[in-house]
Amino acid sequence: MTAPQPIPYQGSKRRLAPIILRHLPGDAATLYEPFVGSGAVTIAAAMAGRARAFVVGDTLAPLVGIWDAMLHRSALLADRYEAIWEAQHVDPRAHFDAVRASFNRERDPAQLLYLVARCVKNAVRFNADGDFNQSPDNRRLGVKPAALRRRVDAVHALLAGRARAVCADYGDSLRAAARDDVVYLDPPYLGVSGGRDGRYHQGLDYPRFVADLAAANARGVSYLVSFDGRSGAKTYGPDLPESLALHKSEIHVGRSSQATLNGRTDETVESLYLSPALVARLRADGVALRDRERVRSRPLE
Ligand SMILES: C[S@@+](CC[C@H](N)C(=O)[O-])C[C@H]1O[C@@H](n2cnc3c(N)ncnc32)[C@H](O)[C@@H]1O
């Protein structure tokens, strides 16, 4: 069964999720995903029964609103999406602009779901005032309401009653995690969000991030970090510092079909770092840790 993905989010870890899952301990109490986005790892982990409870968090409040609605009011969310989606037929471009303007006033989660589904490359973009400013993809109308409803219902069935959604900084989840929990961190990449490029509503404060990981190490917290990778010869950002004593695996993600079409041969490589406490738990579980991994499925584009 393939994992449902109600929020089509650029940067989703859906293809990497099977590899990330292999690095979760067998006895995880709560899985925290504090940079949740579309929550590919949480959804895959819930499907595979890899944790007993889940906490998803993000600082983008309307995105957390989508998660909260999937957990508690999934039928209403699907109804609202359907109404917004169906109203676009007369003039899809004008409708997108009207929904975007309304979202920028109201911050309505259902409107964000429609904007993400309809915008270029499913990539949210925000200006310096925090307003959504991505354009529509004029070739597509966004996922159909019936399909969206199936996905939202599937996530509700998987997670309702054992997950909570929090609008919070990642640091809160790192500090809340106990030794029998595990935290999966997928921050905005430095290579694409250092400075303000609007790719996410908020960039990463790298020195604070490193200090927070060091504090989590001192408390014996098990965590995994997806961090800046490289594509071909181009590297996007530094390695996490040696002082954190993390285990690093390079995940070879493969060539995108776009790169193949353009005749490029460069391959994307993503880094996955494991905390010392997690490495000890995995070794106790008999999990073999590798320095290189390879994603088997083709990219979805
Ligand atoms: C790379 S995306 C995560 C993608 C996710 N792994 C998925 O599968 O879709 C990073 C997310 O972190 C959020 N974010 C940025 N800064 C944050 C912070 N300080 N604390 C929590 N979330 C943050 C962004 O809104 C964005 O949704």
Ligand as a Chemical Component Dictionary entry (heavy atoms), coordinates in Angstrom:
data_LIG
# 
_chem_comp.id                   LIG 
_chem_comp.type                 NON-POLYMER 
_chem_comp.pdbx_formal_charge   0 
_chem_comp.three_letter_code    LIG 
# 
loop_
_chem_comp_atom.comp_id 
_chem_comp_atom.atom_id 
_chem_comp_atom.alt_atom_id 
_chem_comp_atom.type_symbol 
_chem_comp_atom.charge 
_chem_comp_atom.model_Cartn_x 
_chem_comp_atom.model_Cartn_y 
_chem_comp_atom.model_Cartn_z 
_chem_comp_atom.pdbx_ordinal 
LIG C1  C1  C 0  12.181 20.951 4.382  1  
LIG S1  S1  S 1  10.546 21.321 4.958  2  
LIG C2  C2  C 0  10.052 19.786 5.660  3  
LIG C3  C3  C 0  9.523  18.818 4.624  4  
LIG C4  C4  C 0  9.004  17.522 5.231  5  
LIG N1  N1  N 0  10.069 16.650 5.678  6  
LIG C5  C5  C 0  8.105  16.761 4.252  7  
LIG O1  O1  O 0  8.221  15.528 4.110  8  
LIG O2  O2  O -1 7.266  17.411 3.608  9  
LIG C6  C6  C 0  10.876 22.345 6.350  10 
LIG C7  C7  C 0  9.650  22.804 7.159  11 
LIG O3  O3  O 0  10.105 23.446 8.350  12 
LIG C8  C8  C 0  9.261  24.549 8.675  13 
LIG N2  N2  N 0  10.065 25.430 9.557  14 
LIG C9  C9  C 0  10.968 26.381 9.223  15 
LIG N3  N3  N 0  11.565 26.872 10.320 16 
LIG C10 C10 C 0  11.058 26.199 11.394 17 
LIG C11 C11 C 0  11.315 26.226 12.814 18 
LIG N4  N4  N 0  12.206 27.076 13.356 19 
LIG N5  N5  N 0  10.650 25.352 13.612 20 
LIG C12 C12 C 0  9.721  24.499 13.082 21 
LIG N6  N6  N 0  9.416  24.442 11.743 22 
LIG C13 C13 C 0  10.089 25.271 10.915 23 
LIG C14 C14 C 0  8.838  25.087 7.313  24 
LIG O4  O4  O 0  7.594  25.764 7.410  25 
LIG C15 C15 C 0  8.742  23.815 6.470  26 
LIG O5  O5  O 0  7.422  23.310 6.465  27 
# 
loop_
_chem_comp_bond.comp_id 
_chem_comp_bond.atom_id_1 
_chem_comp_bond.atom_id_2 
_chem_comp_bond.value_order 
_chem_comp_bond.pdbx_ordinal 
LIG C1  S1  SING 1  
LIG S1  C2  SING 2  
LIG S1  C6  SING 3  
LIG C2  C3  SING 4  
LIG C3  C4  SING 5  
LIG C4  N1  SING 6  
LIG C4  C5  SING 7  
LIG C5  O1  DOUB 8  
LIG C5  O2  SING 9  
LIG C6  C7  SING 10 
LIG C7  O3  SING 11 
LIG C7  C15 SING 12 
LIG O3  C8  SING 13 
LIG C8  N2  SING 14 
LIG C8  C14 SING 15 
LIG N2  C9  SING 16 
LIG N2  C13 SING 17 
LIG C9  N3  DOUB 18 
LIG N3  C10 SING 19 
LIG C10 C11 SING 20 
LIG C10 C13 DOUB 21 
LIG C11 N4  SING 22 
LIG C11 N5  DOUB 23 
LIG N5  C12 SING 24 
LIG C12 N6  DOUB 25 
LIG N6  C13 SING 26 
LIG C14 O4  SING 27 
LIG C14 C15 SING 28 
LIG C15 O5  SING 29 
# 
